[in-house]
Amino acid sequence: MLTILIEADKQRVKQILFNLLSNAVKFSKEDGGTITITAKKIDENLQMSVSDTGIGIKPENIGKMFQKFEQLDKKISEKYGGTGLGLAISKQLVELHGGKIWAQSTLGEGATFTFTIPLVAKNGGEYHR
């Protein structure tokens, strides 16, 4: 039997998920929408995604959104508020765990934020990173 373990700070992983879920709720369309959380093993990583059917992100802003204090659209930041730190903090926490974070989006249809954290496999008393 193969046991899968994550070497991670539980509070920080919660913070990453909280930040991503908060954004998914904040940027939902006024008439509602759907938020989906998925977790799966991909190679030697845990991959978690938060997807929404919200307002989406302009393609030219995808690369900027993980920078500190980055409010991508003045009209949107005035409407929804925020400090511009949540995604930057999430990126830093994911990277401190040895993982990666990225986003995919279609403007007007929603966004998916995905991050990975390396797994530790215990098989017969042997650990592998």
PyMOL commands that place a pseudoatom at each C-alpha (Angstrom):
pseudoatom trace, name=CA, resn=MET, resi=1, chain=A, elem=C, hetatm=0, pos=[0.000, 0.000, 0.000]
pseudoatom trace, name=CA, resn=LEU, resi=2, chain=A, elem=C, hetatm=0, pos=[1.227, 3.472, -0.897]
pseudoatom trace, name=CA, resn=THR, resi=3, chain=A, elem=C, hetatm=0, pos=[0.546, 6.298, 1.552]
pseudoatom trace, name=CA, resn=ILE, resi=4, chain=A, elem=C, hetatm=0, pos=[0.649, 9.852, 0.218]
pseudoatom trace, name=CA, resn=LEU, resi=5, chain=A, elem=C, hetatm=0, pos=[1.780, 12.606, 2.570]
pseudoatom trace, name=CA, resn=ILE, resi=6, chain=A, elem=C, hetatm=0, pos=[2.191, 16.336, 2.132]
pseudoatom trace, name=CA, resn=GLU, resi=7, chain=A, elem=C, hetatm=0, pos=[5.086, 18.057, 3.843]
pseudoatom trace, name=CA, resn=ALA, resi=8, chain=A, elem=C, hetatm=0, pos=[3.362, 21.375, 4.448]
pseudoatom trace, name=CA, resn=ASP, resi=9, chain=A, elem=C, hetatm=0, pos=[2.370, 23.947, 7.025]
pseudoatom trace, name=CA, resn=LYS, resi=10, chain=A, elem=C, hetatm=0, pos=[-1.349, 23.278, 7.487]
pseudoatom trace, name=CA, resn=GLN, resi=11, chain=A, elem=C, hetatm=0, pos=[-2.137, 26.890, 8.416]
pseudoatom trace, name=CA, resn=ARG, resi=12, chain=A, elem=C, hetatm=0, pos=[-0.373, 28.244, 5.330]
pseudoatom trace, name=CA, resn=VAL, resi=13, chain=A, elem=C, hetatm=0, pos=[-2.154, 25.816, 2.992]
pseudoatom trace, name=CA, resn=LYS, resi=14, chain=A, elem=C, hetatm=0, pos=[-5.437, 26.927, 4.586]
pseudoatom trace, name=CA, resn=GLN, resi=15, chain=A, elem=C, hetatm=0, pos=[-4.417, 30.549, 3.972]
pseudoatom trace, name=CA, resn=ILE, resi=16, chain=A, elem=C, hetatm=0, pos=[-3.700, 29.838, 0.293]
pseudoatom trace, name=CA, resn=LEU, resi=17, chain=A, elem=C, hetatm=0, pos=[-7.106, 28.192, -0.134]
pseudoatom trace, name=CA, resn=PHE, resi=18, chain=A, elem=C, hetatm=0, pos=[-8.831, 30.975, 1.826]
pseudoatom trace, name=CA, resn=ASN, resi=19, chain=A, elem=C, hetatm=0, pos=[-7.263, 33.636, -0.427]
pseudoatom trace, name=CA, resn=LEU, resi=20, chain=A, elem=C, hetatm=0, pos=[-8.261, 31.802, -3.615]
pseudoatom trace, name=CA, resn=LEU, resi=21, chain=A, elem=C, hetatm=0, pos=[-11.790, 31.100, -2.370]
pseudoatom trace, name=CA, resn=SER, resi=22, chain=A, elem=C, hetatm=0, pos=[-12.219, 34.694, -1.179]
pseudoatom trace, name=CA, resn=ASN, resi=23, chain=A, elem=C, hetatm=0, pos=[-11.323, 35.969, -4.643]
pseudoatom trace, name=CA, resn=ALA, resi=24, chain=A, elem=C, hetatm=0, pos=[-13.663, 33.463, -6.288]
pseudoatom trace, name=CA, resn=VAL, resi=25, chain=A, elem=C, hetatm=0, pos=[-16.535, 34.695, -4.104]
pseudoatom trace, name=CA, resn=LYS, resi=26, chain=A, elem=C, hetatm=0, pos=[-15.598, 38.377, -4.441]
pseudoatom trace, name=CA, resn=PHE, resi=27, chain=A, elem=C, hetatm=0, pos=[-15.439, 38.266, -8.237]
pseudoatom trace, name=CA, resn=SER, resi=28, chain=A, elem=C, hetatm=0, pos=[-18.587, 36.202, -8.753]
pseudoatom trace, name=CA, resn=LYS, resi=29, chain=A, elem=C, hetatm=0, pos=[-21.186, 37.664, -11.054]
pseudoatom trace, name=CA, resn=GLU, resi=30, chain=A, elem=C, hetatm=0, pos=[-24.004, 39.579, -9.391]
pseudoatom trace, name=CA, resn=ASP, resi=31, chain=A, elem=C, hetatm=0, pos=[-26.551, 36.907, -10.308]
pseudoatom trace, name=CA, resn=GLY, resi=32, chain=A, elem=C, hetatm=0, pos=[-24.442, 34.170, -8.652]
pseudoatom trace, name=CA, resn=GLY, resi=33, chain=A, elem=C, hetatm=0, pos=[-22.268, 31.428, -10.016]
pseudoatom trace, name=CA, resn=THR, resi=34, chain=A, elem=C, hetatm=0, pos=[-20.385, 28.259, -9.218]
pseudoatom trace, name=CA, resn=ILE, resi=35, chain=A, elem=C, hetatm=0, pos=[-17.125, 27.701, -7.355]
pseudoatom trace, name=CA, resn=THR, resi=36, chain=A, elem=C, hetatm=0, pos=[-15.394, 24.334, -7.642]
pseudoatom trace, name=CA, resn=ILE, resi=37, chain=A, elem=C, hetatm=0, pos=[-12.440, 23.037, -5.621]
pseudoatom trace, name=CA, resn=THR, resi=38, chain=A, elem=C, hetatm=0, pos=[-10.490, 20.057, -6.939]
pseudoatom trace, name=CA, resn=ALA, resi=39, chain=A, elem=C, hetatm=0, pos=[-7.520, 18.154, -5.569]
pseudoatom trace, name=CA, resn=LYS, resi=40, chain=A, elem=C, hetatm=0, pos=[-5.593, 15.416, -7.339]
pseudoatom trace, name=CA, resn=LYS, resi=41, chain=A, elem=C, hetatm=0, pos=[-2.210, 13.761, -7.502]
pseudoatom trace, name=CA, resn=ILE, resi=42, chain=A, elem=C, hetatm=0, pos=[-0.222, 14.765, -10.582]
pseudoatom trace, name=CA, resn=ASP, resi=43, chain=A, elem=C, hetatm=0, pos=[3.151, 13.016, -10.811]
pseudoatom trace, name=CA, resn=GLU, resi=44, chain=A, elem=C, hetatm=0, pos=[4.829, 13.753, -7.462]
pseudoatom trace, name=CA, resn=ASN, resi=45, chain=A, elem=C, hetatm=0, pos=[2.644, 16.736, -6.569]
pseudoatom trace, name=CA, resn=LEU, resi=46, chain=A, elem=C, hetatm=0, pos=[-0.678, 17.495, -4.984]
pseudoatom trace, name=CA, resn=GLN, resi=47, chain=A, elem=C, hetatm=0, pos=[-2.499, 19.793, -7.402]
pseudoatom trace, name=CA, resn=MET, resi=48, chain=A, elem=C, hetatm=0, pos=[-5.346, 21.910, -6.056]
pseudoatom trace, name=CA, resn=SER, resi=49, chain=A, elem=C, hetatm=0, pos=[-7.564, 24.191, -8.131]
pseudoatom trace, name=CA, resn=VAL, resi=50, chain=A, elem=C, hetatm=0, pos=[-10.224, 26.752, -7.323]
pseudoatom trace, name=CA, resn=SER, resi=51, chain=A, elem=C, hetatm=0, pos=[-12.449, 27.495, -10.332]
pseudoatom trace, name=CA, resn=ASP, resi=52, chain=A, elem=C, hetatm=0, pos=[-15.257, 30.001, -10.599]
pseudoatom trace, name=CA, resn=THR, resi=53, chain=A, elem=C, hetatm=0, pos=[-17.785, 31.221, -13.131]
pseudoatom trace, name=CA, resn=GLY, resi=54, chain=A, elem=C, hetatm=0, pos=[-17.138, 34.855, -12.242]
pseudoatom trace, name=CA, resn=ILE, resi=55, chain=A, elem=C, hetatm=0, pos=[-16.122, 37.909, -14.224]
pseudoatom trace, name=CA, resn=GLY, resi=56, chain=A, elem=C, hetatm=0, pos=[-12.808, 36.470, -15.435]
pseudoatom trace, name=CA, resn=ILE, resi=57, chain=A, elem=C, hetatm=0, pos=[-9.496, 38.193, -16.082]
pseudoatom trace, name=CA, resn=LYS, resi=58, chain=A, elem=C, hetatm=0, pos=[-8.159, 39.963, -19.156]
pseudoatom trace, name=CA, resn=PRO, resi=59, chain=A, elem=C, hetatm=0, pos=[-5.398, 37.896, -20.828]
pseudoatom trace, name=CA, resn=GLU, resi=60, chain=A, elem=C, hetatm=0, pos=[-2.871, 40.732, -20.504]
pseudoatom trace, name=CA, resn=ASN, resi=61, chain=A, elem=C, hetatm=0, pos=[-3.393, 40.809, -16.718]
pseudoatom trace, name=CA, resn=ILE, resi=62, chain=A, elem=C, hetatm=0, pos=[-2.797, 37.125, -15.965]
pseudoatom trace, name=CA, resn=GLY, resi=63, chain=A, elem=C, hetatm=0, pos=[0.982, 37.568, -15.594]
pseudoatom trace, name=CA, resn=LYS, resi=64, chain=A, elem=C, hetatm=0, pos=[0.668, 40.628, -13.329]
pseudoatom trace, name=CA, resn=MET, resi=65, chain=A, elem=C, hetatm=0, pos=[-1.853, 39.393, -10.799]
pseudoatom trace, name=CA, resn=PHE, resi=66, chain=A, elem=C, hetatm=0, pos=[0.624, 37.659, -8.482]
pseudoatom trace, name=CA, resn=GLN, resi=67, chain=A, elem=C, hetatm=0, pos=[2.596, 40.884, -7.886]
pseudoatom trace, name=CA, resn=LYS, resi=68, chain=A, elem=C, hetatm=0, pos=[2.193, 42.789, -4.602]
pseudoatom trace, name=CA, resn=PHE, resi=69, chain=A, elem=C, hetatm=0, pos=[-0.364, 45.608, -4.536]
pseudoatom trace, name=CA, resn=GLU, resi=70, chain=A, elem=C, hetatm=0, pos=[-1.422, 44.840, -8.107]
pseudoatom trace, name=CA, resn=GLN, resi=71, chain=A, elem=C, hetatm=0, pos=[-4.969, 45.991, -8.793]
pseudoatom trace, name=CA, resn=LEU, resi=72, chain=A, elem=C, hetatm=0, pos=[-5.494, 45.032, -12.405]
pseudoatom trace, name=CA, resn=ASP, resi=73, chain=A, elem=C, hetatm=0, pos=[-8.356, 47.283, -13.368]
pseudoatom trace, name=CA, resn=LYS, resi=74, chain=A, elem=C, hetatm=0, pos=[-9.167, 50.547, -11.600]
pseudoatom trace, name=CA, resn=LYS, resi=75, chain=A, elem=C, hetatm=0, pos=[-12.927, 50.164, -12.136]
pseudoatom trace, name=CA, resn=ILE, resi=76, chain=A, elem=C, hetatm=0, pos=[-12.872, 46.622, -10.758]
pseudoatom trace, name=CA, resn=SER, resi=77, chain=A, elem=C, hetatm=0, pos=[-10.730, 47.553, -7.744]
pseudoatom trace, name=CA, resn=GLU, resi=78, chain=A, elem=C, hetatm=0, pos=[-13.080, 50.450, -6.935]
pseudoatom trace, name=CA, resn=LYS, resi=79, chain=A, elem=C, hetatm=0, pos=[-16.095, 48.145, -7.140]
pseudoatom trace, name=CA, resn=TYR, resi=80, chain=A, elem=C, hetatm=0, pos=[-14.664, 45.128, -5.274]
pseudoatom trace, name=CA, resn=GLY, resi=81, chain=A, elem=C, hetatm=0, pos=[-11.966, 46.645, -3.028]
pseudoatom trace, name=CA, resn=GLY, resi=82, chain=A, elem=C, hetatm=0, pos=[-9.014, 44.719, -1.630]
pseudoatom trace, name=CA, resn=THR, resi=83, chain=A, elem=C, hetatm=0, pos=[-5.345, 45.369, -0.970]
pseudoatom trace, name=CA, resn=GLY, resi=84, chain=A, elem=C, hetatm=0, pos=[-3.805, 43.523, -3.896]
pseudoatom trace, name=CA, resn=LEU, resi=85, chain=A, elem=C, hetatm=0, pos=[-1.867, 41.260, -1.515]
pseudoatom trace, name=CA, resn=GLY, resi=86, chain=A, elem=C, hetatm=0, pos=[-3.842, 37.993, -1.421]
pseudoatom trace, name=CA, resn=LEU, resi=87, chain=A, elem=C, hetatm=0, pos=[-2.463, 36.431, -4.593]
pseudoatom trace, name=CA, resn=ALA, resi=88, chain=A, elem=C, hetatm=0, pos=[1.072, 37.708, -3.945]
pseudoatom trace, name=CA, resn=ILE, resi=89, chain=A, elem=C, hetatm=0, pos=[1.011, 36.151, -0.466]
pseudoatom trace, name=CA, resn=SER, resi=90, chain=A, elem=C, hetatm=0, pos=[-0.433, 32.919, -1.871]
pseudoatom trace, name=CA, resn=LYS, resi=91, chain=A, elem=C, hetatm=0, pos=[2.323, 32.763, -4.485]
pseudoatom trace, name=CA, resn=GLN, resi=92, chain=A, elem=C, hetatm=0, pos=[5.003, 33.273, -1.855]
pseudoatom trace, name=CA, resn=LEU, resi=93, chain=A, elem=C, hetatm=0, pos=[3.511, 30.578, 0.410]
pseudoatom trace, name=CA, resn=VAL, resi=94, chain=A, elem=C, hetatm=0, pos=[3.204, 28.080, -2.448]
pseudoatom trace, name=CA, resn=GLU, resi=95, chain=A, elem=C, hetatm=0, pos=[6.810, 28.708, -3.498]
pseudoatom trace, name=CA, resn=LEU, resi=96, chain=A, elem=C, hetatm=0, pos=[8.033, 28.324, 0.109]
pseudoatom trace, name=CA, resn=HIS, resi=97, chain=A, elem=C, hetatm=0, pos=[6.469, 24.848, -0.009]
pseudoatom trace, name=CA, resn=GLY, resi=98, chain=A, elem=C, hetatm=0, pos=[8.377, 24.078, -3.220]
pseudoatom trace, name=CA, resn=GLY, resi=99, chain=A, elem=C, hetatm=0, pos=[5.331, 24.401, -5.456]
pseudoatom trace, name=CA, resn=LYS, resi=100, chain=A, elem=C, hetatm=0, pos=[3.992, 26.562, -8.251]
pseudoatom trace, name=CA, resn=ILE, resi=101, chain=A, elem=C, hetatm=0, pos=[0.828, 28.617, -8.738]
pseudoatom trace, name=CA, resn=TRP, resi=102, chain=A, elem=C, hetatm=0, pos=[-0.819, 29.848, -11.928]
pseudoatom trace, name=CA, resn=ALA, resi=103, chain=A, elem=C, hetatm=0, pos=[-4.106, 31.091, -13.322]
pseudoatom trace, name=CA, resn=GLN, resi=104, chain=A, elem=C, hetatm=0, pos=[-6.186, 30.508, -16.432]
pseudoatom trace, name=CA, resn=SER, resi=105, chain=A, elem=C, hetatm=0, pos=[-9.168, 32.619, -17.362]
pseudoatom trace, name=CA, resn=THR, resi=106, chain=A, elem=C, hetatm=0, pos=[-11.638, 33.579, -20.021]
pseudoatom trace, name=CA, resn=LEU, resi=107, chain=A, elem=C, hetatm=0, pos=[-12.935, 37.121, -19.608]
pseudoatom trace, name=CA, resn=GLY, resi=108, chain=A, elem=C, hetatm=0, pos=[-16.613, 37.047, -18.697]
pseudoatom trace, name=CA, resn=GLU, resi=109, chain=A, elem=C, hetatm=0, pos=[-16.609, 33.292, -18.043]
pseudoatom trace, name=CA, resn=GLY, resi=110, chain=A, elem=C, hetatm=0, pos=[-14.504, 32.831, -14.914]
pseudoatom trace, name=CA, resn=ALA, resi=111, chain=A, elem=C, hetatm=0, pos=[-11.064, 31.801, -13.763]
pseudoatom trace, name=CA, resn=THR, resi=112, chain=A, elem=C, hetatm=0, pos=[-9.171, 28.816, -12.413]
pseudoatom trace, name=CA, resn=PHE, resi=113, chain=A, elem=C, hetatm=0, pos=[-6.306, 29.216, -9.955]
pseudoatom trace, name=CA, resn=THR, resi=114, chain=A, elem=C, hetatm=0, pos=[-4.143, 26.131, -9.565]
pseudoatom trace, name=CA, resn=PHE, resi=115, chain=A, elem=C, hetatm=0, pos=[-1.236, 25.381, -7.261]
pseudoatom trace, name=CA, resn=THR, resi=116, chain=A, elem=C, hetatm=0, pos=[0.988, 22.403, -6.599]
pseudoatom trace, name=CA, resn=ILE, resi=117, chain=A, elem=C, hetatm=0, pos=[2.761, 21.179, -3.485]
pseudoatom trace, name=CA, resn=PRO, resi=118, chain=A, elem=C, hetatm=0, pos=[5.317, 18.342, -3.668]
pseudoatom trace, name=CA, resn=LEU, resi=119, chain=A, elem=C, hetatm=0, pos=[4.262, 15.029, -2.137]
pseudoatom trace, name=CA, resn=VAL, resi=120, chain=A, elem=C, hetatm=0, pos=[6.214, 12.689, 0.078]
pseudoatom trace, name=CA, resn=ALA, resi=121, chain=A, elem=C, hetatm=0, pos=[5.553, 8.992, -0.616]
pseudoatom trace, name=CA, resn=LYS, resi=122, chain=A, elem=C, hetatm=0, pos=[6.026, 6.447, 2.160]
pseudoatom trace, name=CA, resn=ASN, resi=123, chain=A, elem=C, hetatm=0, pos=[6.450, 2.954, 0.784]
pseudoatom trace, name=CA, resn=GLY, resi=124, chain=A, elem=C, hetatm=0, pos=[7.918, 0.235, 2.975]
pseudoatom trace, name=CA, resn=GLY, resi=125, chain=A, elem=C, hetatm=0, pos=[9.380, 2.796, 5.387]
pseudoatom trace, name=CA, resn=GLU, resi=126, chain=A, elem=C, hetatm=0, pos=[11.228, 4.662, 2.630]
pseudoatom trace, name=CA, resn=TYR, resi=127, chain=A, elem=C, hetatm=0, pos=[10.465, 8.321, 1.968]
pseudoatom trace, name=CA, resn=HIS, resi=128, chain=A, elem=C, hetatm=0, pos=[10.866, 9.892, -1.450]
pseudoatom trace, name=CA, resn=ARG, resi=129, chain=A, elem=C, hetatm=0, pos=[10.549, 13.577, -2.259]
for i in range(1, 129): cmd.bond("trace and resi %d" % i, "trace and resi %d" % (i + 1))
show_as sticks, trace
zoom trace
